[in-house]
Amino acid sequence: MSPHPPILPELTWLGQPGNATITDDHVTLPAGPETDWFNDPDATTRLATAPVLRFTVSEDCQVSAKVTVDFGATFDAGVLFVHQGDEDYAKLCFERSPLGDNTMVSVVTRGVSDDANGPIIEGNVVWARVSVYRDVVAFHWSSTGHRWHLLRFFALRTPHRATSIGFSTQSPTGPGCTATFSNINYTPGAPINIRDGS
């Protein structure tokens, strides 16, 4: 798919193509109703319906973006996505909680998905960062884009499998949602210190 932000490799759709507006370092991505990626640990439900615009990882790297979400319904979210397969993926979500809070959420799927809520964010804007390096993944968030807080540090089941990083929007319970990813930055290499976010 083209165009794509000049700092990123070529972006392609994961699964069914969606709609996106891409200009410079902005990706605006709408999602329709009943869209999500989630393998429910308490049911047999396997959802892989949310649009994902991604690129293949060819080196250790960090990808960050300012995430702005047009929240409407519970679980609406803008997502940075790490994918190795339909049963091996992870999501760093800026998501509307059932209590109406805008929350940092991490989901790691190794056959089935888990679901871990993090801090509440005031407003509808946050910075999110995914680092993929030395067979591990780290999720960080920031209120300013400069001071990064560790949310999750983990590995998927098959670390050497081909990996992609992408942008996604979901609206599993609502009529649809739009997220904009701006100030996108791609940095080769691993973080200096995973714990303090540097």
Backbone torsions as a table, in degrees:
resi	resn	phi	psi	omega
1	MET	NA	141.3	175.9
2	SER	-143.7	156.2	0.1
3	PRO	-74.6	174.0	174.5
4	HIS	-143.1	158.2	179.1
5	PRO	-53.5	133.4	-172.4
6	PRO	-63.6	-19.7	-179.8
7	ILE	-85.0	-4.7	-178.1
8	LEU	-110.7	152.8	168.4
9	PRO	-63.6	175.5	-178.7
10	GLU	-58.6	134.5	178.8
11	LEU	-95.8	136.8	176.2
12	THR	-134.3	159.3	179.1
13	TRP	-80.5	139.2	171.2
14	LEU	-91.7	114.4	-177.4
15	GLY	75.1	-140.5	-175.6
16	GLN	-64.8	129.7	178.1
17	PRO	-61.5	143.5	173.9
18	GLY	-111.2	-157.9	176.2
19	ASN	-120.3	135.6	177.9
20	ALA	-146.0	148.1	171.7
21	THR	-110.4	122.5	-174.9
22	ILE	-124.6	121.2	176.4
23	THR	-141.4	126.5	178.6
24	ASP	50.8	-113.6	-178.8
25	ASP	-108.9	29.2	178.0
26	HIS	-116.0	134.1	169.9
27	VAL	-125.2	116.1	176.1
28	THR	-107.7	123.9	-168.4
29	LEU	-132.5	109.0	174.9
30	PRO	-86.5	151.7	173.7
31	ALA	-128.9	145.0	178.0
32	GLY	-84.6	-172.7	179.1
33	PRO	-70.4	156.5	176.3
34	GLU	57.0	41.3	-180.0
35	THR	-110.8	129.8	-178.5
36	ASP	-170.6	162.6	162.5
37	TRP	-121.7	113.0	-177.7
38	PHE	-166.4	125.0	173.4
39	ASN	-103.2	95.4	-169.7
40	ASP	-59.7	122.9	179.0
41	PRO	-72.0	-14.2	-177.5
42	ASP	-107.3	12.6	-178.6
43	ALA	-159.4	-179.2	177.9
44	THR	-96.3	7.5	-177.1
45	THR	-66.2	129.8	174.8
46	ARG	-127.1	107.6	-178.4
47	LEU	-108.6	132.3	174.7
48	ALA	-144.8	59.7	-170.2
49	THR	-114.5	-13.3	-179.0
50	ALA	-75.1	143.6	177.8
51	PRO	-67.8	138.5	177.5
52	VAL	-133.2	122.4	177.2
53	LEU	-109.6	115.8	-166.6
54	ARG	-138.5	168.7	173.6
55	PHE	-133.1	154.7	-179.5
56	THR	-80.7	134.7	179.2
57	VAL	-82.1	125.8	-179.8
58	SER	-114.9	-0.7	-178.6
59	GLU	-161.9	166.5	170.4
60	ASP	-57.5	136.1	-176.8
61	CYS	-161.3	165.8	173.8
62	GLN	-127.1	135.4	177.8
63	VAL	-126.6	124.4	178.6
64	SER	-127.0	158.4	179.0
65	ALA	-159.2	150.8	167.1
66	LYS	-82.0	124.0	-173.9
67	VAL	-111.3	120.6	178.1
68	THR	-118.3	123.9	-173.5
69	VAL	-119.6	133.6	175.4
70	ASP	-86.8	74.8	-174.3
71	PHE	-64.8	140.3	174.4
72	GLY	-138.7	-46.9	-173.1
73	ALA	-124.4	164.1	176.1
74	THR	-55.8	134.9	178.9
75	PHE	74.3	2.9	166.8
76	ASP	-55.8	140.8	-176.8
77	ALA	-160.9	149.9	161.6
78	GLY	-101.4	138.7	-164.8
79	VAL	-134.7	134.1	159.8
80	LEU	-94.7	131.4	-163.4
81	PHE	-122.2	135.4	173.6
82	VAL	-119.6	125.0	-171.4
83	HIS	-128.4	131.0	169.8
84	GLN	-123.3	-13.3	-179.9
85	GLY	170.8	169.6	-176.6
86	ASP	-66.2	-14.6	175.4
87	GLU	-119.2	12.8	179.5
88	ASP	-142.9	92.4	-178.8
89	TYR	-157.9	169.4	179.2
90	ALA	-146.1	150.5	-178.1
91	LYS	-129.8	131.6	167.7
92	LEU	-104.4	107.8	-168.7
93	CYS	-111.8	138.3	163.5
94	PHE	-102.7	104.2	-159.0
95	GLU	-131.6	145.0	173.7
96	ARG	-80.4	122.4	-177.4
97	SER	-83.8	166.5	176.6
98	PRO	-61.3	-20.5	177.5
99	LEU	-87.8	0.0	178.9
100	GLY	89.1	6.8	178.2
101	ASP	-87.5	149.2	172.3
102	ASN	-91.9	119.3	-161.8
103	THR	-133.4	144.7	168.9
104	MET	-80.2	126.7	-175.8
105	VAL	-131.1	139.7	173.4
106	SER	-119.0	139.0	176.9
107	VAL	-128.5	123.9	175.4
108	VAL	-119.2	125.5	-176.8
109	THR	-112.2	115.7	172.6
110	ARG	-125.1	78.2	-171.1
111	GLY	86.5	-62.1	171.7
112	VAL	-116.9	159.1	-177.7
113	SER	-92.8	146.9	163.8
114	ASP	-105.1	-178.5	-174.9
115	ASP	-155.9	111.1	-175.2
116	ALA	-126.2	120.1	179.2
117	ASN	-85.1	139.1	177.5
118	GLY	-112.9	-146.6	-173.6
119	PRO	-71.0	154.4	173.1
120	ILE	-82.4	136.4	-179.8
121	ILE	-111.7	129.3	176.2
122	GLU	-75.9	130.6	179.6
123	GLY	87.6	-171.7	-174.2
124	ASN	-115.7	23.7	-179.4
125	VAL	-131.5	136.8	175.0
126	VAL	-152.4	160.5	171.5
127	TRP	-102.4	138.1	-178.7
128	ALA	-129.2	146.8	-179.9
129	ARG	-140.3	134.2	174.2
130	VAL	-113.7	131.8	173.8
131	SER	-119.0	128.7	176.4
132	VAL	-122.5	115.7	-175.4
133	TYR	-162.1	149.2	177.7
134	ARG	41.5	43.7	174.9
135	ASP	69.4	15.4	176.4
136	VAL	-126.4	168.4	-179.9
137	VAL	-132.1	140.7	174.9
138	ALA	-129.4	139.7	175.3
139	PHE	-112.6	128.2	174.7
140	HIS	-127.7	158.3	173.7
141	TRP	-136.3	161.0	-179.5
142	SER	-151.9	145.4	175.0
143	SER	-86.4	-12.9	-175.7
144	THR	-125.4	-15.9	-174.0
145	GLY	87.4	6.6	-177.9
146	HIS	-123.4	-43.2	179.9
147	ARG	-103.4	113.9	-170.6
148	TRP	-101.2	135.8	178.7
149	HIS	-109.5	130.7	178.7
150	LEU	-71.0	126.8	175.5
151	LEU	-102.5	-40.2	-176.6
152	ARG	-160.4	145.8	-179.5
153	PHE	-138.0	123.1	-168.7
154	PHE	-162.3	176.1	171.3
155	ALA	-132.2	146.0	170.9
156	LEU	-81.8	174.6	-169.1
157	ARG	-69.4	-31.5	-177.6
158	THR	-125.9	81.2	-171.1
159	PRO	-57.7	-28.6	-175.7
160	HIS	-85.6	-3.3	180.0
161	ARG	-68.3	151.4	177.3
162	ALA	-53.8	133.9	-172.3
163	THR	-124.6	144.1	172.1
164	SER	-130.3	154.6	175.5
165	ILE	-118.8	139.0	-177.1
166	GLY	-150.4	-178.7	177.7
167	PHE	-115.3	138.2	-179.4
168	SER	-145.6	157.0	172.9
169	THR	-131.6	142.9	-178.9
170	GLN	-135.6	154.9	175.8
171	SER	-152.1	69.6	-172.5
172	PRO	-67.2	-26.6	-177.6
173	THR	-116.6	-4.7	-175.0
174	GLY	-111.4	-174.7	-178.4
175	PRO	-82.9	-4.8	-178.2
176	GLY	143.0	164.9	-175.7
177	CYS	-156.5	151.8	175.1
178	THR	-127.2	135.1	174.6
179	ALA	-123.7	144.1	175.2
180	THR	-117.7	130.3	178.8
181	PHE	-110.1	114.6	-176.2
182	SER	-127.7	175.9	-177.1
183	ASN	49.9	38.2	-177.3
184	ILE	-66.8	134.9	179.8
185	ASN	-134.4	133.3	176.0
186	TYR	-115.1	124.3	-179.9
187	THR	-125.5	117.5	174.8
188	PRO	-64.9	149.0	176.0
189	GLY	95.6	172.7	-177.5
190	ALA	-90.8	159.2	170.7
191	PRO	-60.3	156.1	177.5
192	ILE	-72.8	-46.5	-178.5
193	ASN	-138.8	108.8	-174.4
194	ILE	-64.3	-29.5	-174.9
195	ARG	-77.0	-41.2	179.9
196	ASP	-95.5	2.1	173.3
197	GLY	81.6	4.8	-178.3
198	SER	-79.7	NA	NA
